[in-house]
Amino acid sequence: MAREIIIDEDVCISCGLCINNLPEVFRFNANGKAECYDPEGAPEDEIQSEGIDACPVLCIHWKD
């Protein structure tokens, strides 16, 4: 079972970087903000480096 990913929509600026980097994991939701629709779409280390660490406003996190 994949770890859960949380995206703070209040902080997300809809830049699309996570979606461009990992379209198999992230997409825009109905509000135009990033959402994780498939946390098993890529290895955790790739989600960390290409999604979480790449986010310019640091709105993507692993759920503790």
N, C-alpha and C positions, 0 to 999 in steps of 0.2 A: 504494500500500500504506500502510495506516494505521500510525502509531507504536504501539508496544506500551505498554500500561498495566500497571503493577505495583501490587498492593494488598497491604500488609503485614497479613496476617490476625492476627498477634500484637498489633497496635496497633488494628485496627478494633474499634469498640464497637457495631457493628450498629445504628447510629442510623437508617439508611435515607435520609439526606439525599441522597446521590448517586443513589440509586434513584428517589426522588421527583422529583428535578430532571431526571434523564436516564434514564428507564426503557428507552429504546431502546439504551442503552449498558451500564448496570449492572443487576445483579440479586443476590439472595441466593443463595449456594451451599448445598450440603448441610450445611455446618457453621454456617449462619446468619450468615455473614460476606459482605460485599460482594465481588462479582467483576465483572470487565469481560468481557462475553460478545460484545460487538460494538463494537470500537474505531472502526469506520467508521459507527456509528449516528448520529453528530453531528459537526459540524465541530470541529477541534482547539481552536479558540479557545473554543467553547462547553464542551467537555470540561474545558478548563483552568479557566474561570470558574465553571461550575456543578457540577463534580465535584471537581477537584483543589483549587482555592482555597477551595471551600465546606466541605471536610471539616474537622470540628472537631478531629480528632486528627492531621491531616496524614499519613494512611496511604496516600494515592494518589499515584503518581508516574509520570512518563514513564520508560521504560527508556532508559538512556544507550547 
